Amino acid sequence: MPPLLDEPALGPLRRMKALATGLLVLAAAVYALSFQLDGALASYVRAASEAAMVGGLADWFAVTALFRRPLGLPIPHTGLVPRKKDEIALKLGEFVTGHFLTRAVVVEQLHEAQLLQRTAAFLREPGVADRISREVAFNASALLGSLDEDAVVASVVELVRRDQARRSYAPVLGKALERAAEGGAHRPLLDVVLSRGKSYLRAHREELLPQLRSFVDDRGWLAALLVSDRRLRTVLVDLASLLDEMERNPRHRVRLWVEGLLHEIARALQDDRQVAARVDEAVLQLLQDPAALEQLHELVHDALLSVRESLRDVDGDLQARLSALVLDLADRLVGDLEFRQRVERLAESVVGHAVDNYGDELTSLIRTQVARWDATSASRRIEFAVGRDLQFIRLNGTAVGALAGLAIHAATDLLS
């Protein structure tokens, strides 16, 4: 076990003890010398030194009795700290949490310290935002690296299952699709599909021709007679040209028809119970399909890998965005009063919740920590913390005792 008190730290306490003891010894020496004096002055010196010894000894006893038994004698109500350390720890913890660690006090200190303004000023210092973004990115990457992908997938699937048990996903998907269609979020995806489809048709036209031929022949002898291979090639060429026109013209009638179809699907998902039931059934089937779960696992793996790589890229776009977000937060805390007030209310709520729900943990922490100390260790630690100041009680007791002795002796002379 490491030493409780190191020698350099003990120095001030020992010097104060020596000074208080020295003053007591001086009072005793003066008392002894007073018998060598004659006259009225001798009686005053003797009374003052005698009272100084009484005061010094009384205060020495009081201070010493806090931490140990004076002279090792089993005097009742001495050695209070060793005997009462657990009770003292409990009362100290209750005092701190009851008078200092309260919601009102902490929130008041939060305002007086102007924590948000000071934080904003710090964030706006050169290089701080970049350093914070690097630290956030590093720790986030490390956190993602520690995740168990199987556990993540299992948690997502279980969450979806529980959530679907209490509500239908169809209206949620419908609203999301409706907002995407209104905002044009589907257009980039549609452009990709059109471009890839056009390229595929032109590159694999001869490969697709036998499949179309088989499809037409299956429709019957009349269809096989009327639809020739030349006509099928023309259909493929015209379809590729149509996709090309749709890609180049954002207002193409077929594109508009597709957008209208998306709106109809979105409304059906929100309003048609039969459609909603089929969607929910499809979701359940996907959750029970091993192939779908395997695809989900691959999706989670790729997503986590992509995010980690972006986070590790010091000069990448993600870290640049994080730095910009930090600077924007600092600027808004300084210049946007309404935003700062919202953040202050949020901080008050978070701090207040922590104090209300976890403040008692401080009492438990103090009690537990002190309980681990043995009686001697606790006494020495507390004496080290306040013992130097307690020696002033001894000094004052000796000095006040001397003055009281003089006053009492003077009053005695006057009354006799």
C-alpha positions as CSV (number, residue, x, y, z in Angstrom):
1,M,0.0,0.0,0.0
2,P,1.4,3.5,-0.9
3,P,2.2,5.8,2.0
4,L,-0.7,7.8,3.1
5,L,1.3,11.0,3.6
6,D,4.5,11.9,1.9
7,E,7.3,13.7,3.9
8,P,7.2,17.0,1.9
9,A,3.4,17.3,2.5
10,L,3.8,16.5,6.2
11,G,6.2,19.4,6.7
12,P,3.6,22.2,7.2
13,L,1.5,20.1,9.5
14,R,4.6,19.2,11.7
15,R,5.8,22.8,11.8
16,M,2.4,24.0,13.0
17,K,2.3,21.3,15.6
18,A,5.8,22.3,16.8
19,L,4.8,25.9,16.9
20,A,1.7,25.2,19.0
21,T,3.6,22.9,21.3
22,G,6.4,25.4,21.6
23,L,4.0,28.1,22.7
24,L,2.6,25.8,25.3
25,V,6.2,25.0,26.6
26,L,7.0,28.7,26.6
27,A,3.9,29.4,28.8
28,A,5.1,26.6,31.2
29,A,8.6,28.1,31.3
30,V,7.2,31.6,32.1
31,Y,5.0,30.1,34.8
32,A,8.1,28.5,36.3
33,L,10.1,31.7,36.1
34,S,7.3,33.7,37.6
35,F,8.2,32.2,41.0
36,Q,11.6,33.9,40.8
37,L,9.9,37.3,40.6
38,D,8.7,39.5,43.3
39,G,6.0,42.1,43.5
40,A,2.6,42.6,41.9
41,L,4.0,42.1,38.4
42,A,5.0,38.5,39.3
43,S,1.4,37.6,40.2
44,Y,0.1,38.9,36.8
45,V,2.8,36.9,34.9
46,R,2.0,33.8,36.9
47,A,-1.8,34.2,36.3
48,A,-1.3,34.8,32.6
49,S,1.1,31.9,32.1
50,E,-1.0,29.5,34.2
51,A,-4.2,30.3,32.2
52,A,-2.2,30.0,29.0
53,M,-1.1,26.5,29.9
54,V,-4.7,25.6,30.8
55,G,-6.0,26.9,27.5
56,G,-3.3,25.4,25.5
57,L,-3.6,22.0,27.2
58,A,-7.4,22.0,26.8
59,D,-7.3,22.8,23.1
60,W,-4.5,20.2,22.6
61,F,-6.7,17.7,24.2
62,A,-9.7,18.7,22.1
63,V,-7.7,18.6,18.8
64,T,-6.0,15.4,19.6
65,A,-9.2,13.7,20.8
66,L,-10.6,14.1,17.3
67,F,-8.0,11.7,15.7
68,R,-6.7,9.5,18.6
69,R,-6.8,8.9,22.3
70,P,-4.7,11.6,24.1
71,L,-1.6,9.9,25.6
72,G,-3.2,6.6,24.7
73,L,-5.7,6.8,27.7
74,P,-9.1,5.2,27.2
75,I,-11.0,8.4,27.9
76,P,-14.6,8.4,26.7
77,H,-15.6,10.3,23.6
78,T,-12.0,10.5,22.3
79,G,-10.6,9.2,19.0
80,L,-13.8,10.3,17.3
81,V,-12.7,10.0,13.7
82,P,-11.4,6.4,13.9
83,R,-14.6,5.3,15.8
84,K,-17.1,7.3,13.7
85,K,-15.5,7.3,10.3
86,D,-18.4,5.4,8.6
87,E,-21.0,7.7,10.2
88,I,-18.9,10.8,9.3
89,A,-18.6,9.6,5.7
90,L,-22.4,9.0,5.4
91,K,-23.2,12.5,6.9
92,L,-20.6,14.1,4.7
93,G,-22.1,12.5,1.6
94,E,-25.7,13.5,2.6
95,F,-24.5,17.0,3.4
96,V,-22.9,17.4,-0.1
97,T,-25.8,15.9,-2.0
98,G,-28.4,17.7,0.2
99,H,-26.9,21.2,0.1
100,F,-24.5,21.4,-2.8
101,L,-25.4,18.8,-5.4
102,T,-29.0,19.8,-6.0
103,R,-30.7,20.7,-9.3
104,A,-31.1,24.3,-8.3
105,V,-27.5,24.8,-7.2
106,V,-26.0,23.0,-10.2
107,V,-28.2,24.8,-12.7
108,E,-27.4,28.2,-11.1
109,Q,-23.7,27.4,-11.4
110,L,-24.2,26.4,-15.0
111,H,-25.5,29.8,-15.7
112,E,-23.0,31.7,-13.7
113,A,-20.1,29.9,-15.3
114,Q,-21.4,30.8,-18.8
115,L,-20.3,27.4,-19.8
116,L,-21.9,27.5,-23.3
117,Q,-20.3,30.8,-24.2
118,R,-16.9,29.7,-23.0
119,T,-17.3,26.4,-24.8
120,A,-18.2,28.3,-28.0
121,A,-15.2,30.6,-27.6
122,F,-12.9,27.5,-27.2
123,L,-14.3,25.8,-30.2
124,R,-13.7,28.8,-32.4
125,E,-10.0,28.9,-31.6
126,P,-7.8,27.9,-34.5
127,G,-7.3,24.2,-34.9
128,V,-9.7,23.2,-32.2
129,A,-12.5,22.1,-34.5
130,D,-10.1,20.0,-36.6
131,R,-8.6,18.4,-33.5
132,I,-12.1,17.6,-32.1
133,S,-13.3,16.1,-35.4
134,R,-10.2,13.9,-35.5
135,E,-10.8,12.7,-32.0
136,V,-14.5,12.0,-32.6
137,A,-13.7,10.2,-35.9
138,F,-11.0,8.1,-34.2
139,N,-13.2,7.0,-31.3
140,A,-16.2,6.5,-33.5
141,S,-14.1,4.3,-35.8
142,A,-12.8,2.3,-32.8
143,L,-16.4,1.9,-31.5
144,L,-17.7,0.6,-34.8
145,G,-14.7,-1.7,-35.1
146,S,-15.7,-3.3,-31.7
147,L,-19.3,-4.0,-32.8
148,D,-20.3,-7.6,-33.4
149,E,-21.9,-7.6,-36.8
150,D,-24.0,-10.6,-36.1
151,A,-25.3,-9.0,-32.9
152,V,-26.1,-5.8,-34.8
153,V,-28.1,-7.7,-37.4
154,A,-29.9,-9.8,-34.7
155,S,-30.8,-6.6,-32.8
156,V,-32.1,-4.9,-36.0
157,V,-34.2,-7.9,-36.9
158,E,-35.6,-8.3,-33.3
159,L,-36.4,-4.6,-33.2
160,V,-38.3,-4.8,-36.5
161,R,-40.2,-7.8,-35.3
162,R,-41.2,-6.2,-32.0
163,D,-42.1,-2.9,-33.7
164,Q,-44.2,-4.6,-36.4
165,A,-46.2,-6.4,-33.7
166,R,-47.6,-3.1,-32.6
167,R,-48.0,-1.3,-35.8
168,S,-48.0,-1.7,-39.6
169,Y,-45.0,-0.6,-41.6
170,A,-47.0,0.1,-44.8
171,P,-48.1,3.7,-43.8
172,V,-44.6,4.5,-42.7
173,L,-43.2,3.3,-46.1
174,G,-46.0,5.2,-47.8
175,K,-45.2,8.5,-46.2
176,A,-41.5,8.0,-46.9
177,L,-42.2,7.2,-50.5
178,E,-44.6,10.2,-50.8
179,R,-42.0,12.6,-49.4
180,A,-39.3,11.2,-51.6
181,A,-41.5,11.5,-54.7
182,E,-42.5,15.1,-53.8
183,G,-38.9,16.1,-53.2
184,G,-37.5,14.4,-56.3
185,A,-35.4,12.0,-54.3
186,H,-36.3,9.2,-56.6
187,R,-34.9,10.9,-59.7
188,P,-31.2,10.0,-59.3
189,L,-32.2,6.4,-58.8
190,L,-34.4,6.5,-61.8
191,D,-31.6,8.0,-63.8
192,V,-29.3,5.2,-62.8
193,V,-31.9,2.6,-63.8
194,L,-32.5,4.2,-67.1
195,S,-28.8,4.5,-68.0
196,R,-28.0,1.0,-66.9
197,G,-31.1,-0.4,-68.7
198,K,-30.4,1.4,-71.9
199,S,-26.7,0.2,-71.9
200,Y,-27.7,-3.4,-71.1
201,L,-30.3,-3.5,-73.9
202,R,-27.8,-2.3,-76.5
203,A,-25.0,-4.6,-75.3
204,H,-27.1,-7.8,-74.9
205,R,-29.7,-7.4,-77.6
206,E,-28.8,-10.7,-79.3
207,E,-28.8,-12.5,-76.0
208,L,-32.3,-11.2,-75.1
209,L,-33.7,-12.1,-78.5
210,P,-34.0,-15.9,-77.9
211,Q,-35.7,-15.2,-74.6
212,L,-38.3,-12.9,-76.2
213,R,-38.8,-15.4,-79.0
214,S,-39.6,-18.1,-76.4
215,F,-42.0,-15.7,-74.6
216,V,-43.9,-15.0,-77.8
217,D,-44.0,-18.6,-78.9
218,D,-45.5,-19.5,-75.5
219,R,-48.4,-17.2,-76.2
220,G,-49.7,-19.4,-79.0
221,W,-49.3,-20.2,-82.7
222,L,-50.9,-16.9,-83.9
223,A,-48.5,-14.8,-81.9
224,A,-45.6,-16.8,-83.1
225,L,-46.8,-16.3,-86.7
226,L,-47.4,-12.5,-86.4
227,V,-44.2,-11.5,-84.4
228,S,-41.0,-12.1,-86.3
229,D,-37.5,-11.9,-85.1
230,R,-37.0,-8.7,-87.0
231,R,-39.9,-7.1,-85.2
232,L,-38.5,-8.3,-81.8
233,R,-35.2,-6.7,-82.7
234,T,-37.0,-3.5,-83.5
235,V,-38.8,-3.6,-80.2
236,L,-35.5,-3.9,-78.3
237,V,-34.0,-1.0,-80.3
238,D,-37.1,1.1,-79.7
239,L,-37.1,0.3,-76.0
240,A,-33.4,1.4,-75.7
241,S,-34.3,4.6,-77.5
242,L,-37.2,5.2,-75.2
243,L,-35.0,4.8,-72.1
244,D,-32.5,7.2,-73.7
245,E,-35.2,9.8,-74.3
246,M,-36.4,9.4,-70.7
247,E,-32.9,9.8,-69.4
248,R,-32.3,13.0,-71.4
249,N,-35.7,14.6,-70.8
250,P,-36.8,15.1,-67.2
251,R,-40.3,16.0,-68.3
252,H,-40.8,12.9,-70.5
253,R,-44.3,11.6,-70.4
254,V,-43.2,8.1,-69.2
255,R,-41.1,9.6,-66.4
256,L,-44.2,11.7,-65.4
257,W,-46.2,8.5,-65.5
258,V,-43.7,6.8,-63.2
259,E,-43.9,9.7,-60.8
260,G,-47.6,9.5,-60.8
261,L,-47.4,5.7,-60.2
262,L,-45.1,6.3,-57.2
263,H,-47.7,8.7,-55.7
264,E,-50.5,6.2,-56.2
265,I,-48.4,3.5,-54.5
266,A,-47.7,5.8,-51.6
267,R,-51.4,6.6,-51.1
268,A,-52.2,2.9,-51.4
269,L,-49.7,2.0,-48.7
270,Q,-51.2,4.6,-46.4
271,D,-54.9,4.1,-47.1
272,D,-55.5,0.6,-48.4
273,R,-55.6,-2.0,-45.7
274,Q,-55.2,-4.9,-48.0
275,V,-52.1,-3.4,-49.5
276,A,-50.8,-2.8,-46.0
277,A,-51.5,-6.4,-44.9
278,R,-49.6,-7.7,-48.0
279,V,-46.6,-5.4,-47.2
280,D,-46.5,-6.5,-43.6
281,E,-46.7,-10.2,-44.6
282,A,-43.8,-9.6,-47.0
283,V,-41.7,-8.0,-44.3
284,L,-42.3,-11.0,-42.0
285,Q,-41.3,-13.3,-44.8
286,L,-38.2,-11.4,-45.3
287,L,-37.3,-11.5,-41.6
288,Q,-37.7,-15.3,-41.8
289,D,-35.8,-15.8,-45.0
290,P,-32.2,-16.9,-44.5
291,A,-31.2,-15.5,-47.8
292,A,-32.6,-12.1,-46.9
293,L,-30.9,-12.2,-43.5
294,E,-27.6,-13.0,-45.2
295,Q,-28.1,-10.0,-47.5
296,L,-28.9,-7.8,-44.5
297,H,-25.7,-9.1,-42.9
298,E,-23.7,-8.2,-45.9
299,L,-25.3,-4.8,-46.1
300,V,-24.5,-4.1,-42.4
301,H,-20.9,-5.3,-43.0
302,D,-20.4,-3.0,-46.1
303,A,-22.0,-0.1,-44.3
304,L,-19.8,-0.4,-41.2
305,L,-16.7,-0.8,-43.3
306,S,-17.5,2.2,-45.5
307,V,-18.2,4.4,-42.5
308,R,-15.0,3.3,-40.7
309,E,-12.9,3.9,-43.8
310,S,-14.4,7.4,-44.1
311,L,-13.7,8.1,-40.5
312,R,-10.1,7.0,-40.8
313,D,-9.5,9.3,-43.7
314,V,-7.9,12.3,-42.1
315,D,-8.2,14.4,-45.2
316,G,-11.6,13.0,-46.2
317,D,-14.9,14.7,-46.7
318,L,-16.4,13.2,-43.5
319,Q,-13.9,14.7,-41.2
320,A,-14.1,18.0,-43.0
321,R,-17.9,17.9,-42.5
322,L,-17.4,17.2,-38.8
323,S,-15.1,20.2,-38.4
324,A,-17.6,22.4,-40.2
325,L,-20.3,21.1,-37.9
326,V,-18.2,22.0,-34.8
327,L,-17.5,25.5,-36.1
328,D,-21.2,26.0,-37.1
329,L,-22.2,24.9,-33.6
330,A,-19.8,27.4,-32.0
331,D,-21.1,30.2,-34.3
332,R,-24.7,29.5,-33.5
333,L,-24.0,29.4,-29.8
334,V,-22.5,32.9,-30.0
335,G,-24.8,34.5,-32.5
336,D,-28.1,32.8,-32.3
337,L,-29.8,33.7,-29.0
338,E,-32.8,31.4,-29.5
339,F,-30.5,28.4,-30.4
340,R,-28.3,29.1,-27.3
341,Q,-31.4,29.2,-25.1
342,R,-32.6,25.9,-26.5
343,V,-29.2,24.3,-25.8
344,E,-29.2,25.8,-22.3
345,R,-32.6,24.3,-21.6
346,L,-31.4,21.0,-22.9
347,A,-28.2,21.2,-20.7
348,E,-30.3,22.1,-17.7
349,S,-32.6,19.1,-18.3
350,V,-29.6,16.7,-18.7
351,V,-27.8,18.0,-15.7
352,G,-30.9,18.1,-13.6
353,H,-31.8,14.5,-14.5
354,A,-28.3,13.4,-13.7
355,V,-28.4,15.2,-10.3
356,D,-31.9,13.9,-9.4
357,N,-31.2,10.3,-10.4
358,Y,-27.5,9.9,-9.7
359,G,-26.7,12.4,-6.9
360,D,-27.2,9.8,-4.2
361,E,-24.4,7.8,-5.9
362,L,-22.0,10.4,-4.5
363,T,-23.1,9.6,-1.0
364,S,-22.6,5.9,-1.7
365,L,-19.2,6.6,-3.3
366,I,-18.0,8.6,-0.3
367,R,-19.3,6.0,2.2
368,T,-17.8,3.1,0.2
369,Q,-14.4,4.7,-0.2
370,V,-14.1,5.7,3.4
371,A,-15.3,2.2,4.5
372,R,-12.3,0.7,2.7
373,W,-9.9,2.7,4.8
374,D,-9.0,1.3,8.2
375,A,-9.5,3.5,11.2
376,T,-5.9,4.7,11.4
377,S,-5.7,5.4,7.7
378,A,-9.0,7.5,7.8
379,S,-7.8,9.4,10.8
380,R,-4.4,10.2,9.3
381,R,-6.0,11.3,6.0
382,I,-8.5,13.6,7.6
383,E,-5.8,15.0,10.0
384,F,-3.6,15.7,7.0
385,A,-6.4,17.6,5.3
386,V,-7.4,19.8,8.2
387,G,-4.8,19.3,10.9
388,R,-2.7,22.3,10.1
389,D,-5.7,24.6,10.5
390,L,-6.6,22.9,13.7
391,Q,-3.3,23.8,15.2
392,F,-4.4,27.4,15.2
393,I,-7.0,26.4,17.7
394,R,-4.2,25.4,20.0
395,L,-2.3,28.7,19.4
396,N,-5.5,30.7,19.9
397,G,-6.3,28.7,23.0
398,T,-2.9,29.4,24.6
399,A,-3.1,33.1,23.7
400,V,-6.7,33.6,24.8
401,G,-6.0,31.7,28.0
402,A,-3.2,34.1,28.8
403,L,-5.4,37.1,28.2
404,A,-8.3,35.6,30.2
405,G,-5.9,34.9,33.1
406,L,-4.7,38.5,33.1
407,A,-8.3,39.7,33.0
408,I,-9.5,37.4,35.8
409,H,-6.4,38.3,38.0
410,A,-7.0,42.0,37.4
411,A,-10.7,41.7,38.2
412,T,-9.7,39.8,41.4
413,D,-7.4,42.6,42.5
414,L,-10.0,45.2,41.9
415,L,-12.7,43.3,43.8
416,S,-10.4,42.4,46.8
